[in-house]
C-alpha cells in the first residue's frame, strides 16, 4: 500500500494493520514514473510510503525506520535534499535508488543506484535488498573495528582491489553478445568468454570474477543451469549473475529473479546500458568482497577460533552486545540463530571414529562463507554455531539459518576407509531481540528454540 504524505505539517497518515511497517520511502511529485513500481513492491512485501516533497520526506523518516529511498529524478534540489535525509537518520545508513533519465547526468553521491527507467518490481526488490545489505555491512565494519580495537587487534582497513573488473560471459557468441563484451571492455573490464556451461564452471572454479553475464538461449536452460550451480556453491554464491535475453519470447521475470539472477536485460536493451548495469553490480560485489576480507582479517589473531576462524564464545558475547546497541540506535531489528549438529546415526559413527572432528573445521568455514557480509558467525561449542543477523526479523533469520543448513547438508564428508561418506544435518533455533532484552537472554532463547522445535 502506498501512503501519500502531502506535507510535513499535514495530519499523520492512517494505516491499516495490513499496511503497517513500510520499508521504502518514495519521494515523487506524482505517480507517473514510480506508481506501478510501488504497487509491485507492495505486493512483494517491500511496502512503500510516498512523500510528495523532500521536506515531507524528512517528517516521514522521523516516524518510521525506513530502509531505503526511491527518488523520482524529476524532484528539484536533489543534492542538498538527499544529504539532509541521510543526516536525519544518522548513524543509520540510508541508500538511495534514483529513477529517471534526469539522474543519468548526476554527479557526486546523490544516489547509490541510478536507473533510467523503472525496473521490474522483482528486480527492484533484489537491488534494494543489495543496497540495504551493503549499507548494513558498512555499519558492521565500524562496529567490528571497535570490538577488535578494544581487544588490541584492529581490523585491516577496507582495501578495494583496483585491478580491472573481471566478468565471465557465458554462452554462444552472436553480434549482440559480442557488442556487449565490447561495451564491457570499453568500461575497462576484463571479459572472459565461456561458450558452454562446462567451460563456464571451469573458469568460475579457476578464477575470481566480479560478475557473470549469461546469454539466454530460447529456453534459457544453459543460463539457468549455471545460475543454479552458482547458488549451490559457497564460493560462487554471492557473485552477481545477469541474464541477457536472446529473443523476445514471453518470460516470467519474477521467476527468473527468484532463481537467483541479480539482473535481467531484455533483448532490445542497448548494450551500453546493459554494460552499465553489469559494471555497477560488479563494483558492488568487489566492495562486498573487500569488506568481507576486512571483517575476516582477524582470523589467526588469537581472538578467533583457531580451527574455523569464527568468533569464540567470549568474543561473540562482547560483539553481540555492541551489535545490539547499534541496532537500538539505528532502529533496526536484530536476530540471533543457533545451529547445532543433529546427532544422527551417521554422525555418531563419524564422531566415534574422529571423522566428525576432522569435518567440523570445514563446516565452520562453510558457515563463514554462506553468511552475508554483515553477519557474524561464532563457534560456541565443537558442534554448535551461532549467528548474529543485523537488520533481520525472526522469520527471515530462520530462513537464513535453514538455508545455511540445507547447503551444508548437500556436502558429503569423509568417514574413513571403506566407509560411506556422511552428511551433516542441523537443528536450528532463532530469536529476535526484544526491547530491553540482553544479548545473553536472546542467545539463550535461540538455544531453547532448538529444543522447542524437536
C-alpha positions in Angstrom: 0.0 0.0 0.0 1.3 3.4 -0.9 0.6 6.2 1.5 0.8 9.8 0.3 2.3 12.3 2.7 1.4 15.6 1.2 3.1 17.9 3.7 5.3 17.7 6.8 2.7 19.8 8.6 -0.3 17.7 7.5 -2.1 15.1 9.5 -0.4 11.7 10.2 -1.3 9.2 7.5 -3.8 6.5 8.5 -2.5 3.0 8.2 -4.5 -0.3 8.3 -2.9 -3.2 10.2 -2.1 -4.9 6.9 -0.2 -1.9 5.7 1.9 -1.3 8.8 5.7 -1.1 8.8 6.6 0.5 5.5 10.1 -0.3 4.4 10.8 2.1 1.5 10.4 5.9 1.3 9.4 7.0 -2.2 9.9 10.7 -3.0 7.9 11.8 -6.0 5.7 14.7 -7.0 3.2 12.2 -8.7 2.9 8.6 -9.6 3.7 8.9 -13.3 7.1 7.4 -13.1 7.1 5.3 -9.9 3.4 4.5 -9.3 3.3 1.0 -10.9 6.7 0.1 -9.4 5.4 1.0 -5.9 2.3 -1.2 -6.4 4.6 -4.1 -7.4 6.9 -3.6 -4.5 4.0 -3.5 -2.1 2.8 -6.9 -3.5 6.2 -8.3 -2.9 6.3 -7.2 0.8 8.5 -4.1 0.2 5.8 -1.7 1.5 6.3 1.8 0.4 5.2 5.2 1.7 5.3 8.2 -0.6 6.3 11.8 0.2 5.4 14.4 -2.3 8.4 16.6 -1.4 11.8 16.3 0.1 10.6 18.3 3.1 7.7 15.9 3.7 10.2 13.1 3.4 12.1 14.3 6.4 9.0 14.0 8.5 8.3 10.5 7.3 11.8 9.4 8.3 11.2 10.6 11.8 8.1 8.4 12.1 9.4 5.1 10.6 12.8 3.4 10.5 12.8 3.1 6.7 15.5 1.1 4.9 16.0 2.9 1.6 14.7 5.7 -0.6 13.4 5.5 -4.2 13.7 9.0 -5.7 11.9 10.3 -8.7 14.8 12.1 -10.5 12.5 14.9 -11.6 12.5 16.2 -8.0 14.3 19.5 -7.7 17.3 20.3 -5.4 18.1 16.6 -5.0 21.8 17.0 -3.9 21.0 19.1 -0.8 17.8 17.3 -0.1 19.3 13.8 -0.2 22.1 14.9 2.1 19.6 16.2 4.6 17.6 12.9 4.5 20.7 10.9 5.2 21.8 13.2 8.0 18.4 12.9 9.6 18.7 9.1 10.2 22.5 9.0 11.1 24.2 6.8 12.3 21.9 4.5 10.2 23.0 4.5 6.5 20.2 5.2 4.0 20.8 4.1 0.4 19.1 5.9 -2.4 17.8 4.5 -5.7 17.2 7.2 -8.3 14.9 6.6 -11.2 14.6 8.7 -14.4 16.6 9.8 -17.3 17.5 13.0 -15.4 19.6 11.0 -12.9 21.9 9.7 -15.6 23.7 13.1 -15.7 24.0 13.5 -11.9 27.5 13.8 -10.3 28.6 13.1 -6.8 26.9 10.8 -4.3 23.3 11.8 -4.7 22.3 8.2 -5.4 23.7 4.7 -4.8 22.0 3.3 -7.8 20.6 5.1 -10.9 18.2 3.5 -13.3 17.0 5.4 -16.4 13.5 3.7 -16.2 11.5 1.9 -13.6 12.7 -1.7 -13.2 10.5 -4.8 -12.9 9.4 -4.9 -9.2 11.1 -8.2 -8.6 14.3 -6.7 -10.0 13.9 -3.6 -7.9 13.3 -5.7 -4.8 16.6 -7.6 -5.4 18.6 -4.3 -6.0 17.0 -2.7 -2.9 18.0 -5.8 -0.9 21.6 -5.5 -2.1 21.7 -1.8 -1.4 20.3 -2.2 2.1 22.6 -5.1 3.0 25.6 -3.1 1.7 24.7 -0.2 4.0 24.3 -2.6 6.9 27.7 -4.2 6.1 29.3 -0.7 6.2 27.8 -0.2 9.7 29.1 -3.6 10.8 32.6 -2.7 9.7 32.6 0.2 12.1 31.2 -1.9 14.9 33.6 -4.8 14.4 36.5 -2.4 14.2 35.6 -1.1 17.6 35.3 -4.6 19.0 38.7 -5.7 17.8 40.5 -2.4 18.6 39.2 -2.7 22.2 41.0 -6.1 22.4 44.2 -4.8 20.9 43.7 -6.3 17.4 42.4 -3.6 15.0 41.0 -4.8 11.7 42.8 -4.2 8.4 41.2 -1.3 6.5 38.8 -2.0 3.7 41.1 -2.2 0.7 39.2 -2.4 -2.6 41.0 -4.2 -5.5 41.8 -1.6 -8.2 42.6 -4.1 -11.0 40.1 -4.2 -13.9 36.8 -5.8 -13.1 36.5 -9.4 -14.2 33.3 -10.5 -16.0 32.5 -14.0 -17.2 30.5 -14.0 -20.4 28.9 -17.4 -20.8 27.0 -18.5 -24.0 27.4 -18.9 -27.7 28.6 -15.6 -29.2 26.5 -13.6 -31.6 26.6 -9.9 -32.6 24.6 -8.7 -29.6 26.8 -10.7 -27.2 30.0 -9.5 -28.9 28.7 -5.9 -28.7 28.1 -6.3 -25.0 31.6 -7.7 -24.5 33.0 -4.7 -26.4 30.9 -2.3 -24.2 32.2 -4.0 -21.0 35.8 -3.8 -22.3 35.2 -0.1 -23.0 34.4 0.2 -19.3 37.8 -1.3 -18.6 36.5 -4.7 -17.7 38.4 -7.9 -18.4 35.9 -10.2 -20.2 36.4 -14.0 -20.3 34.2 -15.9 -22.8 32.8 -19.3 -22.0 30.8 -21.0 -24.8 29.3 -23.8 -22.7 28.2 -24.3 -19.1 31.1 -26.7 -18.6 33.7 -24.2 -19.6 31.9 -21.6 -17.5 32.2 -23.7 -14.4 35.8 -24.4 -15.2 36.6 -20.7 -15.3 34.5 -20.0 -12.2 36.4 -22.5 -10.2 39.8 -21.4 -11.6 39.5 -17.6 -11.4 37.9 -14.9 -9.3 35.1 -13.0 -11.1 33.2 -9.9 -10.1 30.1 -10.7 -12.2 28.8 -13.3 -14.7 26.6 -12.4 -17.7 24.8 -15.4 -19.1 23.5 -15.4 -22.7 20.0 -16.9 -22.7 19.1 -19.5 -25.3 15.5 -19.8 -26.4 14.7 -21.9 -23.3 17.3 -20.3 -21.0 18.3 -23.8 -19.9 22.1 -23.3 -20.1 21.9 -20.0 -18.2 19.6 -21.4 -15.6 21.9 -24.3 -15.1 24.9 -22.0 -14.5 22.9 -19.7 -12.2 21.6 -22.7 -10.2 25.1 -24.2 -9.9 26.5 -20.9 -8.6 23.8 -20.7 -5.9 24.7 -24.2 -4.7 28.4 -23.3 -4.3 29.5 -21.5 -1.2 32.4 -19.7 -3.0 30.3 -18.6 -6.0 27.0 -17.9 -4.2 27.5 -14.1 -3.9 28.7 -13.4 -7.5 26.0 -11.4 -9.3 24.6 -13.3 -12.3 23.0 -11.3 -15.1 20.8 -12.9 -17.8 20.9 -11.3 -21.2 17.9 -12.5 -23.1 18.3 -13.7 -26.7 14.8 -13.2 -28.0 11.5 -11.6 -27.3 9.6 -14.7 -26.2 7.3 -14.3 -23.2 9.1 -14.9 -20.0 8.3 -14.8 -16.3 10.7 -12.1 -14.9 9.7 -12.7 -11.3 10.6 -16.4 -11.6 14.0 -15.5 -13.1 14.8 -13.1 -10.3 13.7 -15.8 -7.8 16.1 -18.2 -9.5 19.0 -16.0 -8.3 19.6 -13.6 -11.2 20.7 -10.2 -10.0 19.5 -8.6 -13.2 17.8 -9.5 -16.5 18.4 -7.5 -19.7 15.8 -7.7 -22.4 16.9 -8.4 -26.0 16.1 -4.9 -27.1 18.1 -3.2 -24.3 21.1 -1.2 -25.6 24.4 -2.9 -25.0 25.8 0.2 -23.3 23.0 0.3 -20.8 23.3 -3.4 -20.0 27.1 -2.9 -19.6 26.5 0.0 -17.2 24.2 -2.3 -15.1 26.7 -5.1 -15.1 29.6 -2.8 -14.1 27.5 -1.4 -11.2 26.8 -4.9 -9.9 30.4 -5.9 -10.3 31.7 -2.9 -8.4 29.3 -3.5 -5.6 30.4 -7.2 -5.4 34.0 -6.2 -5.3 33.4 -3.8 -2.5 31.5 -6.5 -0.6 34.5 -8.8 -1.1 36.8 -6.1 0.3 34.5 -5.6 3.3 34.4 -9.3 3.9 38.2 -9.6 3.8 38.4 -6.7 6.3 35.9 -8.4 8.6 37.7 -11.7 8.3 41.2 -10.2 8.7 41.1 -11.1 12.4 41.4 -14.8 11.6 44.6 -16.1 13.3 44.8 -13.1 15.6 44.3 -15.3 18.7 40.8 -13.8 19.3 39.0 -16.2 17.0 38.5 -20.0 17.0 41.9 -21.4 15.7 40.3 -24.2 13.7 37.5 -22.3 11.9 38.4 -18.6 12.2 34.9 -18.0 13.6 34.3 -15.9 16.8 34.9 -17.6 20.1 32.1 -17.6 22.6 33.7 -14.7 24.6 34.4 -12.6 21.5 30.9 -13.2 20.2 29.3 -12.2 23.5 31.3 -8.9 23.5 30.5 -8.1 19.9 26.8 -9.1 20.1 26.4 -6.6 22.9 27.8 -3.9 20.6 25.7 -5.0 17.7 22.6 -5.0 19.8 23.3 -1.4 21.0 24.0 -0.4 17.4 20.6 -1.9 16.3 18.9 0.1 19.0 20.5 3.4 18.0 19.7 2.7 14.3 16.2 1.5 14.9 16.9 -1.8 13.1 15.9 -5.3 14.1 18.4 -8.0 15.2 18.1 -11.7 15.3 20.3 -14.5 16.7 20.4 -18.0 15.3 22.0 -21.2 16.8 22.8 -24.2 14.7 23.6 -27.5 16.4 24.8 -30.6 14.6 22.0 -33.2 14.7 23.1 -36.5 16.4 22.1 -38.8 13.6 23.4 -42.4 13.4 25.9 -41.4 10.7 27.2 -38.5 12.8 27.5 -40.8 15.9 29.6 -43.2 13.9 31.7 -40.4 12.5 32.2 -38.9 16.0 33.4 -42.2 17.4 36.0 -42.5 14.6 37.2 -38.9 14.9 35.9 -38.1 11.4 33.4 -35.6 12.7 36.2 -33.7 14.4 38.0 -33.6 11.1 35.0 -32.3 9.3 34.0 -29.6 11.7 36.7 -27.0 10.7 35.5 -27.4 7.1 31.9 -27.0 8.2 32.8 -23.8 10.1 34.5 -22.4 7.0 31.3 -23.2 5.0 29.2 -21.3 7.6 31.5 -18.3 7.3 31.1 -18.3 3.5 27.4 -18.8 3.5 26.5 -15.9 5.8 26.0 -12.4 4.4 28.8 -9.9 4.6 27.4 -8.1 7.6 26.5 -11.3 9.7 28.8 -12.6 12.5 29.3 -16.3 13.0 30.7 -17.9 16.1 31.6 -21.4 17.3 30.0 -21.8 20.7 31.0 -25.4 21.1 32.7 -28.0 18.9 29.5 -28.7 17.0 27.4 -25.6 17.9 27.5 -22.4 15.8 25.8 -19.1 16.4 24.9 -16.2 14.0 24.2 -12.6 14.7 22.0 -11.3 11.9 21.7 -7.5 11.8 18.6 -5.8 10.4 16.8 -9.2 10.3 13.4 -10.2 11.7 13.0 -13.6 13.4 11.2 -15.3 10.4 13.9 -14.0 8.0 16.5 -15.2 10.4 15.1 -18.7 10.4 15.1 -18.7 6.6 18.8 -17.7 6.6 19.7 -20.4 9.2 17.7 -23.1 7.3 19.4 -22.1 4.0 22.9 -22.5 5.5 21.9 -25.9 7.0 20.5 -27.0 3.6 23.6 -26.1 1.7 25.9 -27.8 4.1 23.6 -30.8 4.1 24.4 -31.3 0.4 28.1 -31.9 1.2 29.4 -35.4 1.9 32.3 -35.7 4.4 34.9 -38.4 4.6 34.1 -41.2 7.1 37.2 -43.3 6.7 38.5 -46.1 4.5 35.8 -48.3 3.0 33.1 -46.2 4.8 30.2 -44.3 3.1 30.7 -40.6 3.4 28.4 -38.9 5.9 26.3 -35.8 5.7 25.6 -33.3 8.5 22.2 -32.0 9.4 21.5 -29.1 11.8 18.9 -28.3 14.3 18.2 -24.5 14.2 16.9 -22.1 16.7 16.2 -18.4 16.1 15.2 -15.5 18.4 14.7 -11.8 17.6 16.0 -9.3 20.1 13.1 -7.7 22.1 13.2 -4.2 23.6 15.3 -4.2 26.7 16.5 -7.8 26.2 20.1 -8.6 26.9 22.3 -10.3 24.3 22.8 -13.3 26.7 19.0 -13.6 27.1 18.3 -13.7 23.4 21.1 -16.2 22.8 19.5 -18.4 25.4 16.1 -18.1 23.8 17.6 -19.1 20.4 19.1 -22.2 22.1 15.8 -23.1 23.7 14.1 -22.7 20.4 16.0 -25.7 19.1 14.6 -27.9 21.9 11.1 -26.4 21.4 11.1 -27.4 17.7 12.0 -31.1 18.4 
